[in-house]
Amino acid sequence: MAEVVLIFGSTTDNTEMLSEHVVAGLERRGALVTVKNVTEASVDELADYDAIVFGCPTYGEGDLQDDFVDFHEAMDGMSLEGEKAAVFGPGDSEGYPDSFCKAVDILEETLKRCGAEIVAEGFKVDGEVEPAFEDAEAWGLKVAKLMQK
């Protein structure tokens, strides 16, 4: 069984709610999941897990959620060689079409730069998150399956 850490940042609770459904999918596939708010997480613990999942909304013109900024900066130069990873997050394509879910892309690039393998395409939710709960669980299930390869 893969040990997975899911770290999320959430200002309006949307990403936290999505996280619950991603976790359900991961656990359905047998993953042992530790869930942490990014405010309570440390980059030093990332290597303690078999896989990493980040959940982060995009704000403004493509910015990470405020709580994720320091965590992201602390990842600079670290090695996550051999780690498997995936990223999800909500955004707003109507209000910010040029930066829709850019936080997902930023975190994927950082994980790759640190040597992690992105195992699944980022899960991007447009607008209201409630209609995406089933898709979030299915994505979590898919990620867990891909992490076992």
N, C-alpha and C positions, 0 to 999 in steps of 0.2 A: 504494500500500500504506500502510495506517495504521500509524503508530508508536505502540505501546501500552506503557505502563509498568504492570506489575502489582506492587503493593506488598502484602506480607502480614506478619502478625504470627502467630507460632506458638510456643506453649509446649510442647505435647505432640506436635508434628509433624503433627497432623491437618490444619491449615490449609495447611501447606507441601505435604503430599501432595495435597490438593485443588487447590492452585495448579498443580501439574504437569499435571493433567488439564485445567484451564481453559486453560492455555497451549497444550496440544495442540490444543484446539478453536479457539482464536484463530489459531494458526499454520496450521491446515488451511484457513482462509479467507484466508490470505495476509498476516495481520498480522505485523509485525516487533515482537517482544515483548522488552522488557527486564524481567527479574525481579529484585526487590530485597526483602530482608528489611527491615522498617520500621526496624530498628536501624541500617541502612546507607543510609537514604533521607533526603532533605531535601525539605521542602515547596517550596523554591525551584526545584526541577527539574520540578515537575508541569506547568508551562506549556510545557516543552520537547517535550512529546509531543502527539499528536493525540487520544489517549484515555487514560483512567485507569481501572484496575481495582484495587479494594481487596479483600483477603481478611482477615477478622478474626473470631475466635471471640468468643462472648459468655461472660462469666464472672459467677458469682454472680447477683445480682438485676438483671442487665442492664448489666454493665460491659464496656467495651472491654478487650481483652487488654492487659496491663500495658505492653508495649513500644509499643503504639499510642497511649497516652494523651498523651505529650508531642507526638508528631507531629500528633495531632488538635487539640490546643490551639494549635499553631503555625499551623494553617490559619485561625484566627480572623481575619476581616477581609480575607483575600486574595481576589483576583479570579481566577476560572477561567472567565470569560465565554468562550463558544464551545467549551469543552472538552466532550467526551462522556465519560460515566463509567458504571460499574456496580460493584456490590458483592456479595460472597458471604461466607458463613461458616457454620461449624457451631455447633450449640447442643444443648440438651437440653430437649425439651418435657415430658418426664416429671418431671424434677426441678425445673424452673423454668418452669411453663406460662405464667405471666404475663409473663415476660421472654424468651421463646424467641427467640433470634437477634436480640435488640434491638440489638446492635452493628451489624448490617447496616442497620437503620433509622436509627440515630444517624449513621452515616457517609453514608448517602444524603441525609439532611436537611442535613448540613454541606456536602456537595458542591453541593446545590441552592442553599443560602444563599450559596455562593461564586460562583454563576452557572453551574455546570456543568449539562449536560443528562443526566439519567439515562435511558439508552437501553433498559434492560431491567429487569424486575422482579428484585429481589435474589434470589439463589440461596441458599436456606436448607437446610442439611442437619441432619437430626435424628438424634442419636446417633452410631453408628459411621459413619465416612466411607467405608470401603472399598466398601460396596454402592452408593455414590453416584458412584463414579469415572466411569462411563459417562455419567451425567447431567451431571456437571461438565464433561466434554468437550463434550457437546451444548450446554450453556449457553454455554460459551466460543465455540463456532461461531456460535450465535445472536447473541451480543454483537458479534462481529466483523462479522457481516452488518449488524446495526443501526447500527454505528458508521460504515459506509460510506455510509449514506443522508444 
